[in-house]
Amino acid sequence: MSSNRMTVALVAATLGVGLLALAGALRVDSSEAQQGSMHNCPPPGNWAISVWSGDNATEPGQALSGCGEEAVAAAYSLDSQTQVWSRWFPNKPEVSNLPPLDDKQGLLALGGSGASSAGLLLAAQAAGQLWNCPLAGKWSIAVWEGESAPVDEAVTTCGAGGVAAAYGLDPQTQIWSRWFANKPEISNLLELNDLQGIMALGAGAAPTPTPGTTATATPSTPATATPTKTATPTATATHTATPTATATKTPTATATKTPTATATKTPTATATKTPTATPTKTPTATATHTATATATPPDLVGACGTCALTDCNCSDFATHAQAQTCFNADPSDPFGLDGDNDGIACESLP
């Protein structure tokens, strides 16, 4: 009888050791499957250009969890080829279409309730390279990897003259800084830190503007070589990310801009902005503010103030920085803040 008890005990011990070894192997496999960290996480309620540094093909939810539980409320990624934005919302797979992230991929991320007051930005490394360089005439979220360097030097790693313009977003103040090639007098983005993301525009001819009338209504119209008519997350992405933003361009709101339901940008409705019907504001581009284009990226009311519910003018802002923040929230310039299309809003303001 005692021999049987010893046999049973030995078998049980052997099974226990085997199960423990299997569990340990599974934990190792799980932890080693995808490793990395998210850099420059957004503060609560603010936007930041966050950067994933780690394994390729990492699920967005797993990568963004590196910022903390409920630290990111929404994230957008820009395809540098198609200029189409993809989106991710926590626990909303039915409206999320952001594909797995690759190493050194930048995201436009919105801080959630669990975000810390300061973003995570790790120390510099020895290498120096701008990743995800933009194509000619197109935008991309490029990422600088290396020691802190002047923007003039960092962009040259994309090729001499390869970058025409770049924008950096301060996650604390929500103010964009800018850099233009060979224009130091109007550039205030001076230096890039390790794993800092920027919105970069490739030098070269750009395609003809197609404001909002197509299904690929990307965050902007990447029509010109200036960043004023380009991407900020629009399309259907912001229907869920910024529920208040959708109210700013509803069919009732467009009635204040146009005498009819369809002519949203007719010469008569915008006489205060353009004395003539210029090609950039022709009546044919009526889809930009119709009932079908209700989404506003990412939150015009938050960026511009209550004037976004009707119409914003330069007189609605006290400083150029405030006007530029509103303009950068939707560089397609629905309010006409950039009269000469040079990427600078309300230049007469202090």
QUIDAMO-V596490 format. One record per residue. N is the residue number from 1. SS is DSSP state (~ for helix, > for strand, _ for the rest). D_CENTER is the distance of its C-alpha to the mean C-alpha in Angstrom with 1 decimal. Layout:
BEGIN
N/SS/D_CENTER
N/SS/D_CENTER
END
This chain:
BEGIN
1/_/72.5
2/~/71.0
3/~/70.2
4/~/68.1
5/~/66.2
6/~/65.4
7/~/64.2
8/~/61.9
9/~/60.5
10/~/59.9
11/~/58.0
12/~/55.8
13/~/55.0
14/~/54.2
15/~/51.8
16/~/50.1
17/~/49.5
18/~/48.1
19/~/45.7
20/~/44.5
21/~/44.0
22/~/42.0
23/~/39.8
24/~/39.2
25/~/38.4
26/~/35.8
27/~/34.1
28/~/34.0
29/~/32.7
30/~/29.9
31/~/28.9
32/~/29.2
33/~/27.4
34/_/23.9
35/_/23.4
36/>/20.6
37/>/18.5
38/>/15.0
39/>/14.5
40/_/13.0
41/_/12.7
42/_/11.6
43/_/14.7
44/>/15.9
45/_/14.2
46/_/11.7
47/>/8.0
48/>/7.7
49/>/6.4
50/>/8.9
51/>/11.1
52/>/13.6
53/>/17.0
54/>/19.6
55/_/21.2
56/_/19.8
57/_/19.5
58/>/18.6
59/_/17.7
60/~/14.3
61/~/16.4
62/~/18.6
63/~/16.1
64/~/14.3
65/~/17.8
66/~/18.2
67/~/16.6
68/_/19.4
69/_/20.6
70/_/18.5
71/_/16.3
72/>/12.9
73/>/12.9
74/>/9.9
75/>/7.2
76/>/5.2
77/>/6.2
78/>/7.2
79/_/11.0
80/_/12.3
81/_/15.6
82/_/15.1
83/_/11.9
84/_/11.3
85/>/8.4
86/>/9.7
87/>/9.5
88/>/11.4
89/_/13.5
90/_/16.3
91/_/19.7
92/_/18.6
93/_/19.1
94/_/20.3
95/_/17.0
96/_/14.8
97/_/14.5
98/_/12.2
99/_/14.8
100/_/16.1
101/>/14.3
102/_/16.1
103/_/17.0
104/_/14.8
105/>/11.6
106/>/8.3
107/>/5.7
108/>/3.0
109/>/6.5
110/>/8.8
111/>/12.3
112/_/15.2
113/_/18.9
114/_/19.7
115/_/17.3
116/_/19.3
117/_/19.5
118/_/18.3
119/_/15.7
120/_/17.2
121/_/17.4
122/_/20.4
123/_/23.0
124/_/23.1
125/_/24.6
126/_/27.0
127/_/25.2
128/_/23.1
129/>/20.8
130/>/17.4
131/>/16.0
132/_/14.3
133/_/15.6
134/_/14.6
135/_/17.3
136/>/19.4
137/_/17.9
138/_/14.6
139/>/11.1
140/>/9.6
141/>/7.7
142/>/11.1
143/>/12.7
144/>/15.9
145/>/18.7
146/_/21.8
147/_/23.6
148/_/22.3
149/>/22.7
150/>/22.5
151/~/19.6
152/~/22.4
153/~/23.7
154/~/20.5
155/~/19.3
156/~/22.9
157/~/22.4
158/~/20.6
159/_/23.9
160/_/25.6
161/_/23.9
162/_/21.1
163/>/18.2
164/>/18.7
165/>/15.9
166/>/13.2
167/>/11.1
168/>/10.7
169/>/9.6
170/_/12.5
171/_/11.8
172/_/15.4
173/_/15.8
174/_/12.3
175/_/13.6
176/>/12.0
177/>/14.5
178/>/15.2
179/>/17.3
180/>/19.4
181/_/21.9
182/_/25.4
183/_/24.5
184/_/24.9
185/_/26.2
186/_/22.9
187/_/20.6
188/_/19.8
189/_/17.4
190/_/20.4
191/>/19.8
192/>/17.5
193/_/18.3
194/_/18.5
195/_/15.5
196/>/13.2
197/>/9.9
198/>/9.3
199/>/8.1
200/>/11.5
201/>/13.7
202/>/16.8
203/_/20.1
204/_/22.3
205/_/23.0
206/_/20.3
207/_/21.1
208/_/22.5
209/_/20.3
210/_/20.1
211/_/18.7
212/_/17.9
213/_/21.2
214/_/20.3
215/_/19.0
216/_/16.1
217/_/14.7
218/_/11.4
219/_/8.7
220/_/11.4
221/_/14.6
222/_/14.4
223/_/18.1
224/_/19.0
225/_/18.8
226/_/17.4
227/~/13.8
228/~/15.1
229/~/15.0
230/_/11.7
231/_/8.4
232/_/6.5
233/_/6.3
234/_/10.1
235/~/13.0
236/~/14.4
237/~/11.4
238/~/11.6
239/~/15.3
240/~/15.3
241/~/12.3
242/_/13.6
243/_/17.2
244/_/18.2
245/~/15.8
246/~/17.7
247/~/20.8
248/~/19.8
249/~/20.3
250/_/23.1
251/_/26.1
252/_/28.0
253/~/25.5
254/~/25.9
255/~/29.6
256/~/29.2
257/_/27.7
258/_/30.1
259/_/33.8
260/_/33.4
261/_/31.0
262/_/29.9
263/_/30.0
264/_/26.8
265/_/26.8
266/_/30.5
267/_/32.2
268/_/34.2
269/_/31.3
270/_/29.4
271/_/32.6
272/_/31.5
273/_/28.5
274/_/30.1
275/_/33.9
276/_/33.8
277/_/31.9
278/_/29.8
279/~/28.2
280/~/24.7
281/~/25.7
282/_/28.4
283/_/29.5
284/_/28.5
285/_/24.8
286/~/25.6
287/~/23.0
288/~/20.2
289/~/21.6
290/_/23.9
291/_/24.1
292/_/22.3
293/_/19.0
294/_/18.8
295/_/15.1
296/_/13.3
297/_/9.5
298/_/8.6
299/_/12.0
300/~/14.0
301/~/17.0
302/~/15.4
303/~/14.1
304/~/17.3
305/_/19.9
306/~/22.5
307/~/23.0
308/~/20.0
309/~/22.4
310/_/24.7
311/_/23.9
312/_/22.6
313/_/24.7
314/~/24.8
315/~/27.7
316/~/25.4
317/_/23.9
318/_/25.9
319/_/24.0
320/~/22.0
321/~/19.3
322/~/19.0
323/~/19.0
324/~/16.4
325/~/14.0
326/~/14.9
327/~/14.5
328/~/11.1
329/~/10.0
330/_/11.3
331/_/12.5
332/_/14.8
333/_/16.9
334/_/18.6
335/_/20.7
336/_/21.9
337/_/21.1
338/_/21.0
339/_/24.6
340/_/25.0
341/_/21.6
342/_/21.2
343/_/17.7
344/_/19.4
345/_/19.8
346/_/23.2
347/_/24.7
348/_/28.0
349/_/26.6
350/_/27.3
END
